[in-house]
Amino acid sequence: MANQDKQNNLQHLPPSALVFISRVIRKMRYRKKVRQDVQTELVAHFEDGLKDCTADQEKEQAARKLIAEFGDIKLLALLLRRAKKRCRPLWRTVVARTLQTVGGLLVCLILYTIWFATGKPAPSIDYVEVFNRMNRPELRNDDNAWPDYEKAVGLFVKPQEDDFYNNAGSLDHEFAALDPCEQSRTIQWVEENGSAWRQFAAGSAKPYCYRKYACDPNDEEQWLLGIQLTHLSDLRDIARLGVWRSRIAADRGRLADALDTCIAIARAGSHWQGKGTLIEQLVGISMVRIAQEQILALIDTSDIPAELLEKSQDRLSKIYPDGYPIMDVRGERLMFMDTVQHIFTGHGLGGGHLIPNRLSMVGDLGFDSDSHQNTTARMLELSACAAASMAHARREKTVAKANELYDTFERRATMTPYQKRLAEVPSADDILNSLSHYRYSFLHMMCPAIDRIAELGFRARTGHQATLTILAFKRWQAQKGSYPATLNDLVSAGLLQELPSDPYSDKPLVYRLTADGFTLYSLGPDFEDQAGATGKDRDGHPKAWVDDGDTVFWPVLKAETRPKSN
């Protein structure tokens, strides 16, 4: 009804006034209620000015005069809009300003997010080639073991049973302890892999191993993080095959063949200890370890002639001509830097920012592996990546902090656990955890457990030295019918080049004569001498390198008392 009344009032005004009022209202661009109020006021103004006019022509002339007095329509509309804004309540002004601010910020955030999420990496360094140059030795190709290992992998026949390695093929079982059926299956598998083993042994006899690192050729981008290392699993299994060859040979009385096989496994393992990736180094360590354990088992269960002991000790001592290698983290640094150039933009504030969808390619944000199949899950994952990327430090700060960390890691990798304890320096984990998980989430994702890995390297070195020492003890016994009074006697007699060091005391391993032989052990991670009492796992099985006891190298832990291998 009110609107109808307004329309009726407008109909009494001259056409020029109607057009003028309509144009003013349209130019105001304000809320409908305010425009209606202004229209009412303008109508009232024209009605007052035209009340003395009777003829239509006279009204039109008077209206034009009033319009001329108003002046420019655009300016009038602006002044009216400002006047109405000044007259509105304070709370409405506050709300309006707040909404305007929030809206502006939201628009900016949307634009920033679009810009942020659509960033592109700009890789400039071929780190795969840098990695290859770092690991390529300056030696003859004929001395390279990799072609032999590659052939061995190609010839290797996996066990038919999926659970073979956990049952009959588990290295926790001695060959004599297997039932006749399991013995037959194991012998058959070993014989099927005769050609693979010969190639493996041929490679182990060569002075070095160089395999060019390469990514899947079908990958559009060649990331160092994507280099192919699928051969490692088969090489590790061939090493396990070698242990069974050694056990079968020993069971048939061929002790020289059994020990030769162990030396071949250890030499092959040493080839992979010198590689650029930590996974290769750890696989090499595990290969050497199983060879050493088999050598000690042979010494424990067989009467080995002194000449064969000497030969085995000499050959084992030469597998590290440049000294026992420490864990090398240089390759991990290169891998980190290469990943940075693939998941950060190459320009912008701070050198570039973390790209959300690239972060999802390398990070574990707690989403299911098939989240890409679920649109909702994928959107949630990308949203989480976007939030993490926006909170993350820029590229320059990330790289600087990473270099600082890796410099620290490299220094710590040369320190024994005992040296770290004395120095009371923060652990690698403590250093990493001191960094904000939000600002440096990528560092937390990528940095390996350096202290743990370095410690594994020192334990492996100790196992190698302990094996050489036990061989020397057995040679002494074969010559003199008893064991020496001290470890120094072995060095003085030329049976040992150096004393075996304990990384948990930085002193020689503990050697004690016993009624039926001797004990040789490390203090272990608790740094306390438990008089040769072996530590135990949670199931009560004796286990090396645990916190509640010593790690005993001799006497050998019997197979039936060992915990299951992982």
C-alpha positions in Angstrom: 0.0 0.0 0.0 2.9 2.4 0.8 4.5 1.7 -2.5 1.3 2.3 -4.3 1.0 5.7 -2.6 4.5 6.6 -3.7 3.7 5.7 -7.3 0.6 7.8 -7.1 2.7 10.8 -5.8 5.2 10.4 -8.6 2.4 10.4 -11.2 1.6 14.0 -10.2 5.1 15.2 -11.0 6.2 16.6 -14.4 8.1 14.1 -16.6 11.4 16.0 -16.2 11.1 15.7 -12.4 10.4 12.0 -12.7 13.4 11.4 -14.9 15.6 13.5 -12.6 14.5 11.6 -9.4 15.0 8.2 -11.1 18.6 9.1 -12.3 19.6 10.5 -8.8 18.3 7.3 -7.1 20.1 5.1 -9.6 23.4 7.0 -9.2 23.3 6.7 -5.4 24.0 2.9 -5.5 23.0 2.4 -1.9 20.7 0.3 0.1 17.1 0.0 -1.1 15.6 1.4 2.1 17.8 4.5 1.9 17.0 5.1 -1.8 13.3 4.9 -1.0 13.7 7.5 1.7 15.7 9.8 -0.6 13.0 9.4 -3.3 10.3 10.4 -0.8 12.3 13.5 0.2 12.9 14.5 -3.4 9.2 14.0 -4.3 8.3 16.2 -1.3 10.7 18.9 -2.4 9.3 19.0 -5.9 5.7 19.0 -4.6 6.5 22.0 -2.4 8.1 23.9 -5.3 5.2 23.1 -7.6 2.2 23.7 -5.3 1.5 27.2 -6.7 1.6 26.0 -10.3 -1.7 25.1 -11.9 -1.0 24.4 -15.6 1.1 21.4 -16.7 3.4 23.6 -18.7 3.9 25.9 -15.8 4.8 22.9 -13.6 7.3 21.6 -16.2 9.0 25.0 -16.3 9.1 25.2 -12.5 10.5 21.6 -12.3 13.3 22.4 -14.7 14.2 25.4 -12.7 14.4 23.3 -9.5 16.5 20.7 -11.4 18.9 23.3 -12.5 19.3 24.5 -8.9 20.3 21.0 -7.8 23.2 21.0 -10.2 25.2 17.9 -11.4 23.2 14.6 -10.8 26.3 12.5 -10.1 27.6 15.0 -7.5 24.1 15.2 -5.9 23.8 11.5 -5.6 27.3 11.3 -4.0 26.4 14.0 -1.5 23.1 12.4 -0.6 24.8 9.0 -0.1 27.4 10.6 2.2 24.7 12.4 4.1 22.8 9.2 4.7 26.0 7.4 5.8 26.7 10.1 8.3 23.3 9.9 9.7 23.3 6.1 10.2 23.8 4.6 13.8 27.3 4.0 15.0 26.7 0.2 15.4 25.7 0.0 11.7 28.8 1.9 10.7 31.0 -0.5 12.7 29.3 -3.5 11.2 29.6 -2.1 7.7 33.3 -1.3 8.1 33.9 -4.7 9.6 32.2 -6.5 6.8 34.0 -4.5 4.3 37.3 -5.3 5.9 36.6 -9.0 6.2 35.4 -9.1 2.6 38.5 -7.4 1.4 40.8 -9.7 3.4 38.8 -12.7 2.1 39.3 -11.6 -1.5 43.0 -11.0 -0.8 43.3 -14.4 0.8 41.6 -16.1 -2.1 43.8 -14.4 -4.6 46.9 -15.2 -2.5 45.9 -18.8 -2.2 45.4 -19.1 -5.9 48.8 -17.6 -6.6 50.4 -19.7 -3.8 48.8 -23.0 -5.0 49.6 -22.5 -8.7 53.3 -21.9 -8.2 55.7 -23.9 -10.3 59.1 -25.3 -9.5 62.1 -24.4 -11.5 64.8 -27.1 -11.1 68.1 -25.8 -12.2 70.6 -28.5 -11.1 70.8 -32.1 -12.3 71.4 -33.6 -8.9 71.3 -37.1 -10.3 74.4 -36.4 -12.3 76.0 -34.6 -9.3 75.3 -37.8 -7.3 76.9 -39.9 -10.0 80.0 -37.8 -10.1 80.3 -37.9 -6.3 80.2 -41.8 -6.3 82.1 -42.5 -9.6 85.6 -43.9 -8.8 88.6 -43.3 -11.0 89.4 -47.0 -11.7 89.3 -49.4 -14.6 85.9 -50.6 -15.8 87.2 -54.2 -15.6 87.5 -53.8 -11.9 83.9 -52.8 -11.4 81.7 -55.4 -9.7 78.4 -54.1 -10.7 78.1 -56.0 -14.1 78.5 -59.2 -12.1 76.0 -58.2 -9.5 73.5 -57.2 -12.2 73.8 -60.6 -13.8 73.5 -62.3 -10.5 70.2 -60.4 -9.8 68.9 -61.4 -13.3 69.7 -65.1 -12.6 68.4 -65.2 -9.1 65.5 -67.5 -8.5 63.3 -66.5 -5.6 62.0 -69.3 -3.2 58.6 -70.6 -4.3 57.1 -70.3 -0.8 56.1 -66.8 0.1 57.1 -67.4 3.8 60.3 -69.3 3.1 62.5 -66.6 4.7 60.4 -66.7 7.8 60.3 -70.5 8.1 62.8 -73.0 6.7 64.9 -70.2 5.1 65.2 -68.1 8.3 68.8 -67.6 9.2 67.8 -68.2 12.9 67.8 -71.9 12.1 70.9 -74.0 11.8 70.9 -76.4 8.8 71.1 -79.4 11.0 68.1 -78.2 13.0 65.8 -78.4 9.9 63.7 -81.4 9.3 64.7 -83.6 6.2 62.0 -82.1 4.0 63.1 -78.5 4.8 66.8 -79.5 4.3 65.9 -80.9 0.9 64.0 -77.8 -0.1 66.8 -75.5 1.0 69.4 -77.6 -0.9 67.3 -77.5 -4.0 66.9 -73.7 -3.8 70.7 -73.3 -3.3 71.5 -75.5 -6.3 68.9 -73.7 -8.5 70.9 -70.5 -7.8 74.3 -71.8 -8.5 74.8 -69.5 -11.5 73.5 -66.5 -9.6 75.9 -67.2 -6.7 78.9 -67.6 -9.0 78.2 -64.2 -10.6 77.8 -62.7 -7.1 81.0 -64.2 -5.8 82.8 -63.0 -9.0 81.6 -59.5 -8.3 82.7 -59.6 -4.7 86.2 -60.4 -5.7 86.6 -57.1 -7.6 88.0 -54.0 -5.9 85.0 -51.7 -6.2 81.4 -51.4 -7.3 80.0 -48.5 -9.3 76.4 -48.5 -10.5 75.1 -45.4 -12.2 72.1 -43.9 -10.4 69.1 -43.4 -12.6 65.4 -42.7 -12.2 62.5 -44.5 -14.0 62.8 -43.3 -17.6 59.0 -43.0 -17.7 59.1 -40.3 -15.0 58.5 -36.9 -16.4 60.8 -35.4 -13.7 64.1 -36.9 -12.7 64.2 -36.5 -9.0 67.2 -37.9 -6.9 64.5 -39.0 -4.5 63.2 -41.3 -7.2 66.4 -43.2 -8.1 65.8 -46.9 -8.6 67.3 -49.2 -5.9 65.2 -52.3 -6.6 68.3 -54.4 -6.9 69.1 -54.1 -3.2 66.4 -56.5 -2.1 67.7 -59.3 -4.5 71.3 -58.7 -3.5 70.4 -59.0 0.2 68.5 -62.3 -0.6 71.5 -63.6 -2.5 73.7 -62.9 0.5 71.2 -64.9 2.6 71.5 -67.6 0.0 75.2 -67.5 0.5 74.8 -68.2 4.2 72.9 -71.3 3.4 75.6 -72.4 0.9 78.1 -72.0 3.8 76.0 -74.0 6.2 75.4 -76.8 3.7 79.2 -76.9 2.9 80.1 -77.0 6.6 77.5 -79.8 7.1 79.3 -81.8 4.4 82.7 -81.1 5.9 83.9 -78.5 3.3 85.0 -75.8 5.9 87.3 -74.0 3.4 84.3 -73.5 1.0 82.1 -72.5 3.9 84.5 -69.8 5.0 85.2 -68.6 1.4 81.5 -68.1 1.0 81.3 -66.0 4.1 84.2 -63.8 2.9 82.5 -63.3 -0.4 79.3 -62.1 1.3 81.4 -59.7 3.5 83.3 -58.3 0.5 80.1 -57.8 -1.4 78.6 -56.0 1.6 81.6 -53.7 1.9 81.0 -52.6 -1.8 77.6 -51.2 -0.8 78.8 -49.6 2.4 80.6 -47.0 0.4 77.6 -45.8 -1.5 75.8 -42.5 -1.6 72.4 -43.4 -0.1 71.9 -44.5 3.5 69.7 -47.4 2.4 72.6 -48.9 0.4 75.0 -48.4 3.3 72.6 -50.1 5.7 72.1 -53.0 3.3 75.8 -53.4 3.0 76.2 -53.4 6.8 73.5 -56.1 7.1 75.3 -58.3 4.5 78.6 -58.0 6.3 76.9 -58.7 9.6 75.3 -62.0 8.5 78.7 -63.1 7.0 80.4 -62.4 10.3 77.8 -64.2 12.3 78.2 -67.3 10.1 82.0 -67.1 10.4 81.6 -67.1 14.2 79.1 -70.0 14.1 81.6 -72.0 12.0 84.4 -71.3 14.5 82.1 -72.3 17.4 80.9 -75.6 15.9 83.9 -76.8 13.8 87.5 -77.6 14.4 89.1 -75.2 11.9 92.8 -75.7 11.1 95.1 -72.8 12.0 96.1 -72.2 8.3 92.5 -71.8 7.3 91.9 -69.5 10.3 94.9 -67.3 9.3 93.7 -67.2 5.6 90.2 -66.2 6.6 91.4 -63.5 9.0 93.8 -62.1 6.4 91.1 -62.0 3.7 88.5 -60.5 6.0 90.9 -57.8 7.3 91.5 -56.6 3.7 87.9 -55.9 2.7 88.3 -52.3 3.9 91.6 -51.2 2.4 90.9 -47.5 3.3 89.7 -48.3 6.8 86.3 -49.0 8.0 83.8 -46.4 6.6 81.7 -44.2 8.8 78.1 -43.6 7.7 78.1 -41.0 4.9 75.3 -38.5 4.9 76.5 -36.3 2.0 74.1 -38.1 -0.4 71.2 -37.3 2.0 72.1 -33.6 1.8 72.0 -33.7 -2.0 68.7 -35.6 -2.0 67.3 -32.9 0.3 68.5 -30.0 -1.9 67.2 -31.7 -5.1 63.8 -32.2 -3.5 63.7 -28.5 -2.5 64.2 -27.4 -6.1 61.3 -29.7 -7.1 58.7 -28.7 -4.5 59.6 -25.0 -3.9 59.1 -22.2 -6.4 62.3 -20.8 -7.7 61.6 -17.1 -7.1 59.6 -14.7 -5.0 59.8 -13.5 -1.5 62.4 -15.5 0.4 63.6 -17.2 -2.7 60.4 -19.1 -3.2 57.6 -20.9 -1.3 56.6 -24.5 -0.8 54.1 -25.7 -3.4 51.1 -27.4 -1.7 50.4 -30.1 -4.3 54.2 -30.9 -4.4 54.3 -31.3 -0.6 51.6 -34.0 -0.9 53.9 -35.9 -3.2 56.7 -36.3 -0.6 55.0 -35.8 2.8 52.9 -38.1 5.0 50.0 -36.0 6.3 48.1 -38.9 7.7 45.8 -39.5 4.7 45.1 -42.9 3.3 47.2 -44.1 0.3 44.1 -44.2 -1.9 43.0 -40.7 -1.0 43.5 -39.7 -4.6 40.6 -42.0 -5.5 38.3 -40.1 -3.1 37.5 -36.5 -4.1 36.7 -35.4 -0.6 39.8 -37.0 0.9 41.9 -35.4 -1.9 40.4 -32.0 -1.2 41.1 -32.4 2.5 44.7 -33.5 1.8 45.3 -30.5 -0.5 43.8 -28.1 2.0 46.2 -29.5 4.7 49.1 -29.2 2.3 48.1 -25.6 1.5 47.9 -24.7 5.2 51.3 -26.4 5.9 52.9 -24.6 2.9 51.7 -21.2 3.9 53.0 -21.7 7.4 56.3 -23.0 6.2 59.5 -21.0 6.0 60.5 -19.8 2.6 63.1 -21.5 0.4 66.2 -19.6 1.4 65.6 -20.0 5.2 64.7 -23.7 4.7 67.9 -24.4 2.7 70.1 -22.4 5.2 68.6 -24.3 8.1 69.1 -27.6 6.3 72.7 -26.9 5.6 73.2 -26.0 9.2 71.6 -29.3 10.3 73.5 -31.4 7.8 76.8 -29.8 8.8 76.0 -30.8 12.4 74.9 -34.3 11.3 78.2 -34.8 9.4 80.2 -33.8 12.5 78.2 -36.1 14.7 78.5 -39.0 12.3 82.2 -39.2 13.2 81.6 -39.3 16.9 81.2 -42.5 18.8 78.2 -42.8 21.2 80.6 -42.5 24.1 82.2 -39.3 22.7 78.7 -37.8 22.3 77.9 -38.7 25.8 81.0 -37.1 27.2 80.6 -34.0 25.1 77.0 -33.7 26.3 76.0 -32.3 22.9 72.4 -32.3 21.9 71.3 -35.3 19.9 70.4 -34.9 16.2 66.8 -35.5 17.1 67.0 -32.8 19.8 68.4 -30.4 17.2 65.7 -31.2 14.7 62.9 -31.1 17.3 64.1 -27.6 18.4 62.8 -26.4 15.0 59.2 -25.4 14.7 57.1 -28.3 13.3 55.0 -25.7 11.4 57.8 -23.5 10.0 60.1 -26.5 9.1 57.7 -29.4 8.6 59.5 -30.4 5.4 62.8 -30.7 7.3 61.0 -33.0 9.8 59.7 -35.1 7.0 63.0 -35.5 5.1 65.8 -35.6 7.7 66.8 -39.2 8.7 67.5 -40.4 12.2 71.2 -39.6 11.8 72.3 -40.5 15.4 70.6 -43.8 15.2 72.1 -44.6 11.8 75.6 -43.4 12.8 75.4 -45.6 15.8 74.5 -48.6 13.6 77.7 -47.9 11.7 79.9 -48.0 14.8 78.2 -51.2 16.0 79.0 -52.7 12.6 82.6 -51.6 12.9 82.8 -53.2 16.3 81.3 -56.5 15.0 84.0 -56.5 12.2 86.8 -55.9 14.7 85.4 -58.5 17.1 85.3 -61.2 14.4 89.0 -60.5 13.4 89.9 -60.6 17.1 88.1 -64.0 17.7 89.9 -65.4 14.6 93.2 -64.2 16.2 92.2 -65.9 19.5 91.6 -69.2 17.8 94.9 -69.0 16.0 96.7 -68.3 19.3 94.9 -71.3 20.8 95.8 -73.5 17.8 99.5 -72.5 18.3 99.8 -72.6 22.1 96.9 -74.7 23.3 95.4 -71.8 25.5 94.2 -68.3 25.2 96.4 -65.1 25.8 96.2 -63.2 29.1 95.3 -59.9 27.4 94.3 -58.5 24.1 97.6 -56.7 23.8 99.3 -60.1 23.5 97.5 -60.7 20.2 98.9 -57.4 18.8 102.4 -58.1 20.2 102.4 -61.5 18.5 101.4 -60.1 15.2 98.1 -61.9 15.2 96.0 -58.7 15.3 96.8 -55.3 13.7 94.9 -53.2 16.3 92.8 -53.6 19.4 89.1 -53.8 18.8 87.5 -50.6 20.1 84.2 -50.4 22.0 82.1 -47.4 20.8 80.4 -47.3 24.2 83.6 -46.8 26.2 86.2 -45.7 23.6 88.4 -48.4 25.2 89.1 -51.9 23.8 86.4 -54.5 24.0 86.3 -56.3 27.3 88.2 -59.6 27.3 88.1 -62.0 30.1 89.4 -65.5 30.5 86.9 -68.1 31.8 87.1 -71.7 33.0 86.1 -73.0 29.5 87.5 -70.3 27.3 87.0 -66.6 27.1 84.4 -63.8 26.9 84.6 -60.8 24.5 82.0 -58.1 24.8 81.0 -54.5 24.4 79.4 -52.5 27.3 76.5 -51.7 25.0 74.1 -48.7 25.0 73.8 -48.5 28.8 77.6 -47.7 28.9 77.9 -50.0 32.0 79.9 -53.2 32.4 77.5 -56.0 33.3 80.3 -58.6 33.4 79.3 -60.1 30.1 75.6 -60.5 31.0 73.8 -60.4 27.7 70.9 -58.0 27.3 67.4 -59.3 26.5 64.5 -58.1 24.3 60.9 -57.7 25.6 60.3 -61.4 25.1 63.2 -62.3 27.3 65.4 -63.5 24.4 69.1 -62.6 24.5 69.7 -59.7 22.1 72.7 -57.5 21.1 72.8 -53.8 21.6 70.0 -53.4 24.1 70.0 -51.1 27.1 69.9 -53.6 29.9 73.1 -55.6 29.3 76.3 -56.2 27.4 76.7 -57.2 23.8 78.6 -60.4 23.8 80.5 -61.5 20.7 82.0 -64.6 22.3 80.8 -67.1 23.3 78.5 -67.3 20.3 74.8 -67.0 21.0 73.2 -70.3 20.1 70.7 -70.4 17.3 67.9 -71.8 19.5 68.2 -68.9 22.0 68.3 -66.1 19.4 65.4 -63.8 18.9 63.7 -64.0 15.5 65.4 -61.8 12.9 63.4 -59.0 11.3 
